[in-house]
């Protein structure tokens, strides 16, 4: 059973699990009262862990979105590991029939983009301050909805302009003025919700 958002801080978010390279991987999954509009699988920054799912659940869950995430364990294939997470999440009846999308921040955008390219049933992708040029090769001809969020004063990412140019024709773009690489989810959650609502009406 997936607990509703109102129980998140009272009980803590429920855990989902899956096998990867013979090891058990656990993550958090938080859902609003069913039916959820869509499932967001979040791939976090290197400075975060699966606890970041709680904050995104607080911000997106009240608008009808289920949010899940996990911390990757050492593996030779992160995309295969992420695919197992998707199958685990969608094996339960609560999430089997709802659409799903991927969201990645910073280091997590690479796996999110790779998985989006591989999982053709995924409906949308949110990229928050991505830094890998590999994303361009994966998504250059992509027609599904993509939301690219970048920071004007990003002191870590060195390929912002390249990524913007290769995705700008098919994606929504938000440039955060006078903002560095690290900013709280609350700074972009309203824009993400508005965009998601335009897709999952």
C-alpha positions in Angstrom: 0.0 0.0 0.0 1.2 3.5 -0.8 0.4 6.0 2.0 -1.2 9.3 1.2 0.8 12.5 1.4 -0.9 13.7 4.6 0.8 10.8 6.5 4.3 11.7 5.1 5.7 13.5 8.1 3.8 11.6 10.7 4.9 8.1 9.6 7.7 8.8 7.2 7.4 7.9 3.5 6.9 4.2 2.6 9.7 2.3 1.0 9.8 0.5 -2.3 12.6 -1.9 -3.2 14.1 -3.8 -6.1 17.1 -6.0 -7.0 20.2 -4.6 -8.7 23.3 -6.7 -9.3 22.2 -9.1 -6.7 21.7 -6.4 -4.1 18.5 -4.9 -2.6 18.0 -1.2 -3.4 15.5 0.8 -1.4 13.8 4.1 -2.2 10.9 6.3 -1.1 7.6 6.6 -2.7 4.9 9.1 -1.7 1.6 9.4 -3.4 -1.4 11.7 -2.9 -4.9 10.3 -2.5 -5.5 8.1 -5.6 -5.7 8.4 -8.4 -2.5 10.4 -8.9 -2.1 12.4 -12.1 1.3 10.9 -12.8 4.3 9.3 -11.2 7.5 11.4 -11.0 10.7 9.4 -10.6 13.4 11.8 -9.3 17.1 11.3 -9.8 18.9 13.5 -7.2 21.9 15.7 -7.1 25.2 14.3 -5.8 24.9 16.3 -2.6 21.4 14.9 -2.0 20.1 11.4 -1.2 16.7 9.8 -1.3 15.6 12.1 1.5 15.2 14.7 -1.3 12.1 12.8 -2.3 10.3 14.1 0.8 10.7 17.7 -0.3 9.6 17.1 -3.8 6.7 15.1 -2.5 5.6 18.0 -0.3 5.8 20.4 -3.3 4.3 18.3 -6.0 2.1 15.9 -4.1 -0.4 18.5 -3.0 -1.0 19.1 -6.7 -1.8 15.4 -7.4 1.6 13.9 -8.3 3.2 10.8 -6.9 7.0 11.2 -6.3 9.6 8.4 -5.9 13.3 8.3 -5.7 16.3 6.2 -4.5 20.0 6.4 -4.1 21.9 4.3 -6.7 24.1 1.6 -5.5 27.4 0.7 -7.3 26.6 -0.9 -10.6 28.0 -1.3 -14.1 24.7 -0.1 -15.6 22.8 2.8 -13.9 20.2 2.9 -16.6 19.4 -0.8 -16.2 19.2 -0.2 -12.4 16.8 2.7 -13.0 14.7 0.5 -15.3 14.3 -2.0 -12.5 13.1 0.8 -10.2 10.5 1.8 -12.8 9.2 -1.8 -13.1 9.1 -2.2 -9.3 7.1 1.0 -8.9 4.7 0.1 -11.6 4.1 -3.4 -10.4 1.6 -2.3 -7.8 -2.0 -1.6 -8.7 -1.9 2.0 -7.4 0.7 3.1 -10.0 0.3 0.5 -12.8 -2.2 2.5 -14.9 -1.0 6.1 -14.3 1.5 7.9 -16.7 5.0 8.4 -15.5 7.9 10.8 -16.2 11.5 11.4 -15.1 13.0 14.3 -13.4 16.8 14.8 -12.7 18.8 17.5 -11.0 22.5 18.2 -11.7 24.3 14.8 -11.7 21.0 13.0 -11.8 20.0 14.5 -15.2 22.3 12.1 -17.1 20.5 9.0 -15.9 17.1 10.6 -16.2 17.8 11.5 -19.8 19.3 8.1 -20.6 16.3 6.4 -19.1 13.8 8.7 -20.8 15.4 7.8 -24.2 15.2 4.1 -23.4 11.7 4.1 -21.9 9.5 5.1 -24.7 6.3 5.0 -22.5 7.6 7.8 -20.3 5.5 10.8 -21.0 7.9 13.7 -20.1 11.3 14.7 -18.7 12.4 17.5 -16.4 16.1 18.5 -16.5 17.3 20.8 -13.7 20.8 22.3 -14.2 22.2 19.5 -16.4 25.9 19.5 -17.2 26.5 16.5 -19.5 26.8 17.2 -23.2 25.8 13.5 -23.7 22.2 14.7 -23.1 22.2 16.4 -26.6 22.9 13.1 -28.4 20.2 11.3 -26.4 17.5 13.9 -26.9 18.3 16.0 -30.0 15.4 14.5 -32.0 13.1 13.9 -29.1 9.5 15.0 -29.6 8.1 14.2 -26.2 7.8 17.1 -23.7 11.0 18.2 -22.0 11.4 21.0 -19.5 14.9 22.4 -19.2 15.8 24.5 -16.2 19.1 26.3 -16.0 20.7 28.9 -13.7 22.2 32.1 -15.1 25.1 32.2 -12.5 25.8 28.4 -12.6 29.3 28.1 -11.2 29.5 24.3 -11.8 27.9 23.4 -15.2 30.2 24.3 -18.1 27.9 23.2 -21.0 24.8 25.2 -20.4 24.7 27.0 -23.7 25.4 23.8 -25.7 22.5 22.0 -23.9 20.2 24.9 -24.4 20.8 25.1 -28.1 20.4 21.4 -28.8 17.1 21.2 -26.9 15.5 24.6 -27.3 13.5 23.8 -30.4 11.5 21.0 -28.7 11.5 21.9 -25.0 10.3 24.5 -22.6 13.1 26.5 -21.1 13.4 28.4 -17.8 16.5 30.4 -17.0 16.7 31.4 -13.4 18.2 34.9 -13.2 21.0 35.7 -10.8 20.9 32.1 -9.5 23.7 29.7 -9.0 23.8 25.9 -9.4 22.4 25.1 -5.9 18.9 26.4 -5.2 16.0 24.9 -3.3 13.3 22.9 -5.1 10.7 25.5 -4.0 12.3 28.0 -6.4 11.1 26.0 -9.4 8.3 23.8 -8.1 5.5 26.1 -9.1 6.8 26.3 -12.7 7.2 22.5 -12.9 3.6 22.0 -11.6 2.2 24.4 -14.1 4.0 22.6 -16.9 3.0 19.2 -15.7 -0.6 20.3 -15.4 -0.5 21.3 -19.1 0.5 17.8 -20.0 -1.5 15.7 -17.5 -4.9 17.4 -17.7 
